[in-house]
Amino acid sequence: MVPDSNKSVDVELTAKESSPVRVISAVLLHQLLLKLGLAAELPLLIAACAKADHLSAVNSADQARYILAQALLKGVQPVQLIWRRLDLRRLPALVWYEDQWYLAEQGETGMICLTDQAGQTQEISDAPLQNSLVVWLRATAQRSKSITPEFRNNQAAHMVWRELFRDSSWVIKVVIATLIINVIAIATSLFAMQVYDRVVPTMAYSTLTTLVVGMALIISLDWCLKVVRARILDSVSVKVDKQVSQQVFDHLLHLRLDVQPKSLGTLAAQVSGLDSVRQFFSSGVIFGLIDLPFALMFIGVIGVIGGKVGWVYASLLPIALILGFVTQIQLRDLLLKQMIRSNERQGVLVDAIRGAESIRSSNATWRFSEEWQKITASIDGYNIQQKAINNFSNVTTSTLSNIAYVAAVVVGVWQVELGQLTMGGMIACSILGGRVIAPIAQGIQYITQWQGVSQSLKMVNQVLDLDLERRPNQTLLLPEHLPESIELDRVRFAYPDSPIQQINIPKLAFHSGERVLLVGAVGCGKSTLLKVMAGLYRPNEGRIRLGDADLWEVDPQLVASQTGYLPQMVHLFKGTLRTNLTLSGTGSDSKLLKVIRALGVDAIAANNPSGMDLGISEGGEGLSGGQRQLVALSRVIIGAPRIWLLDEPTASLDAESEEKVWAVLEEFVLPEDILIVSTHRPMLGAKLATRVILMQQGEIIKDGKPEHVIPQLFTRKPLAPRPTGMPQIGGPHNGV
């Protein structure tokens, strides 16, 4: 139960914030920005605050936004909220306390350290600050900087290299094949030299026949080695792709849902970045990179045959390498920006497809079209810059190749005149010279592709850096007995990058046999509380005990088998009606038939010739919202959990179906089970309920028997209006 003192929170809050709030202090705002690692000039902030005097009646977040804009600070978003809703891990922040602004930080002793604009500090508990106004800054610029982690800390890259060299025998085979291929490449130039020096002057056709037969054998060997080398790399790339993609997908399935990226399109694009890695290793690019070091060998051979001709290529090789290095630096950031925008466009595409009905009915096609056009224009701009850099590099290396050829011929003529080089030797040097500059020219293109691969690996690494539902190598508990209770102890929860506490519950327990209704206004935290108890969201503070064990120490598969969670927004998967009903693979056919008959789901199958094999597309398209909800509820009932967590199970149903759902729950929920239902229509559920909990702004304000709490829901005084500019309480996910 919650103390009665919580009843007066809204009245106290209104009175507290009715007093005038002065414009934010420039000195304190400057200190806050510095602590966030953002460069800010104090004179600009002082001048901006002076201009903001006329905004004293405006909410503090808008004041801060105006001041930051005047001070030319971008990428900083002010958020205004009440102290008691603040996640203290998000400090520092500005707080209005005792009629002045303070900079609030976490003290070393667990107290709150307040600093005024004169630099005077004091430490207090957070109890007097509960209803104080807070301005918190979200430094979006900082987050964008961390989007490119160092390659040496890239888990995705390490994963690829680990799988690539798990069996290193292929490396020896490829190296030997490459060495032989490049050595026998010298034979072509030697063939030309022998023909021009020995065959042509004497017309020795027998010698020519011998040389041709020898070249035929060499060419055949070259063809065989290249085919074998390609097959080896293809098999290795397929094996690596299979292992790495599976590991990444498994990681994705076990992500903590509260830290999962909000944009599904961006997340899908990040994971699909592995395709470019597979294509890189399975293409001819890798052969070109392997052949690059042999350019030095060819320069040596040219030096042996043509003497000073070798210095021509030796002098131009560093220029080509420097050009490639500079090109790689220029393309690195450009490719990253292009990839980020491409991921954003993927997110817009997914949103447009999933929300096509809402977009058209709201006449918002122009908005999405404009957003698509804007992102595409920026991608095209980056693409033009990339092509300009590539074209400059390619044209320059091609020019270097021509210069090398002309210079080699000129130097060769001098060598022939001095009697140090034959005509055949000069032609051989020209042929080998193409093996020096051409690979460098191609290598620049390969480096460009490698930059794309490395950026893809960094994108994949952002997914791998997200926290899993359990710690790696954690020893998990497997309790043998079913839980008799679920308890929350000092539980607090806030979404990542949000200062607002969605859940703040000092103590709450549910015991075997209880039937509980969770009620409260939209956004009060009911859905978030159910997700926390289901183990989908991890609380920032406090513990959740499932029976005698900490929920986050228990194997997640065991938690999933003991807790049945029905989300507010149900999702069906591509397959059939039967596969969606038996998603977990548990439950007998007899129970399945009994449940779908009780809920009326069998009517969906009866109205289609395919019956239970009725095809279901992604998201359950083709079924109504109510039908999807009944299918998802049937799935939970078939699983027979010990703890039932149902979020608005009748929201999309008509009155008759709603009555049927409550009757089915009364039939299938066992006497020792725990049933917790979030609902906005508690009257029908009151017959089954033994307890009703009323939530408000993430806290419990009423907890008692239905006959005591439900009448108060309809006689309760309306809440005081939120002060101007106060944020809408709710997280970034639906159904908070």
N, C-alpha and C positions, 0 to 999 in steps of 0.2 A: 504494500500500500504506500501511497505517496502522502507526505505531510500536507496538512491543510494550508500551510503557508504558501504553497504554489498557486493557490486560487487567486491571489491578489497580484500576480505578476503583471498582468496586462494593465491594471490600473496604475501600478507603480511606474511602469514603463512610460505610460502616456504622460503622467505628471512630470516625470524626470526630463523627458525630451521636449516638454512644452516651453522650457526656459530657453532663451536665445543662445545660439551657438556662434561664437566669434569665428572669423576667417582663420583658416589653418595657418599655423606659424611657419614662416619660411625657413627659420633656423632648424626646427624639428623635422620639417619635410626634407631639408638638405641632409640631415643626419640619417634619416630613414633611407634615402636613396643611396647614400654611401654604404650603408650596411647591406644593402641589396646588391652591391657591386656595380652600381650605375653612376656614371660620371655626371655631375651636375654642378653648375656655377651658381654660387650663393647670390651674387648681385642680380642675376636674372630672376631667381626665385623671389627675391625681395621685391623687385619691380613688379613681378607678376602678382604677388600677393597684394600689393598696393592697388593694382588695377581691379582686384577681386573684391574690394570693399563693398561694392554695390551688390555682391552676391551673398551677403550675410544671411538673407532670408532663404537662400537656396540650400538644398541638402548638401552635406559636406562632400559627398562623392563627386557631385557636379563641380563644386568649388575646386577640388583637387584636380579634376580633369581639365578645368579651365586654366589653372595655374601651370600645370605640366605642359599644356599646349602653348601657352605664352612663353614658357621657358624653353621651347623647342625640344622637348623630351618626348620621344616616340616609343611605342612598344611597352607602355606602362598603363595598366588598367586599374583605376581605383574601385574598391568595393566597400560599401557601407553596410554595417550590420551592428547587432547588439552584442555586448561582451559575452553574455551567457551562451550565445550561439557560436562563439569563436572557438576554433580548434587552436589551442595554445601552442601547438607545434608550428603554427604559421607565423608566430611572432618573429620579428618586431612589427609593430603597427602603431598608429597614432590613436590615442584614446582621449575623449573629452570627460574630464573628471574634476569635480569641485570647481566648475566654471572656468577651466582653462585646459589647453591642450598639453598632453604629455606624450613622450616617446616611451612605449611599453616594451620591455624585453623580459625574457626568462632570467630570473636571478639564479645564482649558483646554489642557493639553499632551497630552491623550489618556490620561492616567493616571486612576486612580480616587481621588477625594478622600473620605476617611473622617473623620467628625466624631463624637467621643464626647459623652456627656451633659455633660461639663465644658466643652465648646466647643473642645477641642483638635483640631486637624486634622492630617492626614498624607496624603501622596499615595503610592500604591503601584500596581504593575501588577496586573492581575487574575489573574495566575498563582497567587499564594498563596490566592486566594479561591475557587478552582474548586469545592471541595467544601463551601463554607460555606453555612449556611442563610440564606435570604432571605425577607423578608415584604414583599410588594408590595401596594399599595392600588389598587384599581380605583374611581375616583371616578365612579360612575354619575350622580350629581347634576349633574356638570359637563356630561356629554353631553346631558342633557335640556335644559339651558339653551341649547345651541347648535342646538336643533331649529328655531328660528325666525330664520333669517338676515334681515338687513335687506332690505327690498323693493328698495332701490336696487342691491343686489348679487345680485338674483335673476335667474339666467340664464334660467329659464323665462319670467319676465315680459318680459325683454328680447327673448327669442325671439318671443313672441307679438306684442309691439309692433312688432318689426322686420318680421314678415310682414304685420301689419295695415296698416302704412303703406308697404309696399314700392311699391305703386301708390296714391298719395294722391289720385288724381282722384275716387275715390268720396266722399272727405270733402267736397269742394266741392259735389258733387251733393246729398249728404245735408243739408249745412248750408243750401243754398239752398231745398231742399224744406221743411226744418223752419221756416225763416224765413217762407216763404210760408204754411205751414199755421197758424202762430201769428198771423200778421198777419190772415189772413182769419177767424180765430176771433173777432176783434173784431166782425166783421160781424153775428154772431148777436145780440150785445147792442145794436148800432146798429139792427138790424131791430126788436127789441122796443121800443126807445125811439121810433122813428118811428111804429110802429103805435099806441102808447099816446098819443103827443103829437099826431099828425096824422090818423091814420085813424079812431080811435075817436071823437074829439070831432065830426068832420064826416061820418063814415061814407063816406069817400072810397074807394070800392071800386076805382076805376081806379088810385089810388096804391097800394092794397094789392096789386093784380095785378102792378104793376110791381115792387114790393118782393119778392113771392113768386118771380117769374121770376128776379130778380137773385139771390135766396138759392138757387134751384135750381142756377144756374150755379156759384155759390160752393161749394155742397155737393158738386157733381160734381167740381169741381177739387180740393177737399179729399180726396175719396175716391181720385182718381187719384194724387195726390201721396203719400198714405199707402201705397197699394199699391206704387208704384214704389220708395219709400223702403224698404219692408220687403223687397222683392226684392233691392235693392242690398245691404242688410246680410246677407241670407241667403246670397247668393253669396259675399260677402267672408268670412263666418264659415266657410263650407264650405271655401273655399280655404285659409284660415288653419289650420283643423283638419287638413286634408290634409297641409300642409307641416310643421306643428309636430309632429303625432303621428308622422309618418315620421321626423323628426329625433330625437325622443325614443326611438323604437323602435330606430333604428340605433345610437344611443348605448348603449341597453341591451344590444344584441347584442355590442358591443365593450367592455363593462366588463371590467376585471380581475376574474377570478373570486374572487381572494382577498379583495377588498374588497366584494364583492356582499353585500347584506343577507341575513341568515340566514333570515328569514321570507319565504317566497314570497308568502304572502297579503298581507302588508304591502307588499311591493314591487309586486305587481299593483295594489293599491289606490292606491298613490302614482302609478303611471303612468296609471291610469284617471281621475285627477283632472282630466285634460284635457277629459273629457266635460262637467264643470260649466262650464268656460271656453267651450266651444262653445255650450252651451245658453244661457249668459248673453248672448253676442253675437248669438244668433239669435232671442232672445225680445223681447217688448215692453219689457223692462227698459231696454234702451239708449235707446229712444225717450223714456221717462220722464225719464231722466237728461239727455238732450239738451234736453228741454222745460223743465227746472228754471230755467235762467237767464232765461227769458222771463217768469217771475213778476214780475220788476222792471218789465218793459215794461207788463204789465197794471196794476200799481199806478200807473204814470205815466198810463195812459189813464183809470183811475178818477179820478185827481186832476184831469185835464182836464175830465171830464164832471161829476163830483160835488164837486169842490173838497176840502173837509175830510174827506169820506168816505174819500179815499185814505189819510189819516193813520191810519185804523183798521187797515187792512191793513198799512201800513208799520210800525206799532208791534207787530203780532202776528207778522210774518214773522221777526224775529230770534229770538223765543221758540221758534218751530217749528224754526229752524235749530239753535239751541243744544240743543234736545231731540234732534234727529237726531245731532248730534255726540257727545253723552253716550251715546246708545244704541250708537253705533258703537264707542266705547271699551269699553263693558261687554260687548259681544258678541265682541270680538276674541279674547281669551284663551279665552272659553267655547267658541267654535266650534273653536278649535285643539284643545282638550282632547277635544271630542266627535269630531273627525276622527281623532285619534290612537287613541282607543279603538275607533272604527269600523274602523280599519286592523288593530288587534289582533284584533278579532272576525273579520275576514276571514281572518287568519292561522289562527285556531282552526278556522274552517270548512274551509279548505284541508287542514289537518292531519287533521281528522276524516274528510274524504272520502278522502284518499289512504291513510290508515292504518286504514280501517274494519275490515279483517280483524284487525289486531293489537288494536284497541280492544275488539272483541267477544270475541276469544279470551282476552284478558287480563281480561275483566270490568271494563273501565275506562270504560264508558259514563258512569257516575256522575261520574267526574272531569271529563270533557269537558263534560258537561251542567252541572256546577257552575261550571266556568270560563266557559261561555257565559252562564249566568244572571248571574254576577257582572259580566261586562263589559256585558251588556245593561242591567243595573240602573244602572250608572254612566252609560251613554249616555242612558238614560231620564231620569236625574237632571239631566244637562246639558241635555237637550231641554226638560224642564219649566222650568228656569231661563231658557232662551232664549225659550220661549213667553211666560213671565211678563214678560220685558223687552219683547218685541214687543207683547204685548197692552197693557201700560201705555203704550207709545209710541203705539200706534194709537188707543187710547181718548182719550189726552190730545190728540192732533192733531185727532181728531174733535170733541172738546169745544172746542178752539180755533176750529175751523171754524164751529161753532154760535155761539160768542161773537162771532166776526167778523161773522157774518150779522146777529145781533140788534143789535150795536153799529152796524153800517153802516146798518140801517133806522132806528134812533133818530137817528143823526146826519143821515141823509137827511131825516127828518121836519123837523128843525130847519132844514135847508137849504131845504126846500120852503116852510116858513113864512116864511122870509126872502126868498123869491122868487129864490133863487140856484140852484134845482134843480127840474126838472119831475118829474112822476110817472114818465114814461117814462125819464128819466135815472136816477132812483132804482132802477128795475127793472133798467136796463142795468148799473148798478154792482153790483147783487146777482149778476147773471149772471157778470160779469167777476170778482167776488170768489171765485167757485168755482174760477176758473182760477189763483188765487193760493195758497190754503191746501191745496186737494186735491192738487196736484202735490207739495207739501212732505210731506203725509201719505204719499203713495205713495213719495216719495223715501226715506223712512226704511226702508220695506220693501226698496227697491232697494239701499240701503246694506247692509242685512243680507245680501242675496244676494251683493253684491260682497265682503263679508267672507269668505263661504264660498269664493268664487272665488279671492281672494287667498291664503287658506290652502291651497287646492288647488295653486296655483302654487308655494307654498313647499314643499309635499310633493313635487311634480315636481322642484323645484330640488334637493332632497336626492339625487335620482337623478342629475341632471346634474352635481352636485358630485363624484360618485365618479370615481376615476381610470379613464381608458381604458387599453387594452392598449398603446397607443403615444401619445406626446405629440402634442398638436395641432400641425399644421403641421410635423411632423418629416419630414425627408428620409430616406426609407427605402432600404435597400440591396436590390438584386435580383441576387445572385450567379448567374452562368451555370452554374457547375459544381455538381454534387451534393456535399454535404458528405461528407468522408472520416472525420470524427471529431466527437465532441461532448465538450467538456471543461468541468469545473467548477473554478473557482479561488476559494478562500476564500469559499464560498457559505454564507450563513446565511439562515434564513427563520423568521419568526414570524407568526402570524395577527394581524390588527388587534385592538387592545384586549386582547392577551394577552401576558404577560411571558415565556412559555415558548418557547424556541427549538425548533422542530420539526426543523430541519435545521442541522447544523454540520459542513461538509465542507471541510477545508483544500484538498484536491487530489483530483481524480478525473477520469479520462479513459477514453473508449470509442472504439475504432478500428474501421475497416472490417473486416468479416469476423468480429467477435467475437459470441459467443452467451453472454449473461450472465444468470445467475439471481440475483435479489434475494431474500434470505431474512431472516427475523427474526421476533420475537414480534409479536403484535398491538399496533399503536400505536407501532412503532419508527421510523416515518417513511418506509416504502417507497413508499406511495401518494403522499405529499407530494413525495418526490424525483422520481417520474415526472411529476407535474404541473408541477413546476418545470422539468424538462428539456423538457417539451412546450410550454413557453411559456404555460401557463395561469395559473401563479402566478409573480409577479415576486419574486426574492430581495431581502431587505432589504439585504444586503451581497454583494459579490463579483460575478463575471462568469460567464456561460455562453457558450462559444464554439461556434457551429454551423459546423463547418469553420473557415474563416479569419475569420469575421465574428462580432461580438457578436450573440447571438440576438435581443436587444431592439432592435437596429438594423436587422433584416431585416424586410421586409414580412410581416405575419402570415399572409397568404394563401399566401405561398411557404413559410413555416414549416409551415403546416398540410398543404401538399402533400408536403413532404419528411419529415414525422414523422407516423406513424400511432399515435394514442393510443387504447387501449381502457380505459375507466374500470372501476373495480370494480363500481359500480352502473350497469349499462347502462340506457339510456333509448331507447325506441322512440316514434315520433311518429304522430299520426293520419294515416292514409293507407292504402296497401296494402303488402303484403309487398315488392313490387318497389320502390316509392318508398323504403322504409326500407333496402333493400339498396344502392340507388344514390343515397344521400342527397346526395353531392357532385356527381353528374351525370357523373363520370368512369368510365372502364372500359367495355369492350365487352360486348355480350350474350354473346359466346362465353366470355369470362373469367368473367362472372357465373354462367353455367350450369356451368362447370367447377368453380368454387369451391363453389357450393351443393351440387353433387353430391358433392364430396370430403368436405364437412362433414356431409352428411346433411340439409341445410336443405331440399332438394327434396322430402323426405318430408312437410314441413309443407304445401307446395303440393299435393302429390299426394293428400293426405287431405281436400282441400276442393274442391268443384265450381268455385270461382272461380279456383283455381290461383294464379298469381303475383299476381292481383288480389285475393287474400284481404284483407279489410278488417282494419286494425289500428287499435285505439282508442288514446287517450292513454295513454302509459306502457307500451304493449304488452300491455294487459289482454286476456286470452283466450289468451295464450301462456304456457307454463310458464317458470320462471326459466332453465332450461337452454336452451330454445328461444330466448329473448330473447338469451342470451349468445352462442349460435351465430350468430344474425342479426347482432349487433353485430360479432362477430369476422369474419364474412364481409365486412362493410362495410369493415373495415380492410384485409383482404387484397385486395379488389377495387381499393382505392386505390393499391396497390403503392408504399408509402413507402420511403424509403432507411433511415430510423431507425424501428424498431418498439418501441413502449413499451406493453407489455401488463400490465395490473394484474389479477392473479388470473383469467386467461382460462378456467380450468377449474374454478372454485370451485363452480359449480352443476351440474357434469356428473358422470355416472356413469363408472366405470372404463373402459368400452369407448369412450365418447365422448371421454374424456380422452386415451386412446392415439391416437385418430383425429386429435385436434387437434394433438398433437405431430408426428404424421406429416405432416399438412397443412402445418404451419409449416416443417418440414424441406424440403418440396417447393417451397413458394412464396417462402420467404425466399431472396433471391439471395446468391451467395457474397460479394459486396462490401457487402451490407447489414449494419446493426447491429441485433441483436435483444436487447432487455432485457425480461425477464419477472419480475414479482413473483409469488411463489408460496409457499404453505405446504407444498406437496408436491413437493419437488425431485427425488425419485428418478427419475420418468419423464423429466423434463427434463434429467437429468444426462447422458443419452446424446447429446443435442444440444449441451449447454453446453460452452463452452471456459473459462468463468470463473464463479466463485461469489462473491458479496459478502454478508457477514453484517452486518446493521445492528442497532444497539441505541441507543435513546433519541436518535435523530437523527444518530448518528455511525457510522462504519464501523469495525468491530473486527476483521474478517477479510476478506481479499481474495486469492483464489488459485485454483488449478486445482480442478476438482470433486473429483478423487481425494484432495486434501489437506484441503479444507474440509468436504465433506459428512460424512465419518466423524466429524469433531469435533462436528457438530451433535447427534449422538446420544450422544456421550460427554462433552459439555461439562457442567460442574458447574452446578447450578441457581443462578440469580441470588439474591443476598441479598434478603430481604424488604424492601420499602419501609418506611422509618420511619413511625411513626404520624403520620397527618395529612398525609403528603406527597401532592401532587396527582397525579391520574391523568394521565400524560403522553399528550397527544393534543389535537388542535385541535377547533374547533367543527364540523368537517365529518366525515362518515363516511369510514372507510377511511384514517385518517392513517397 
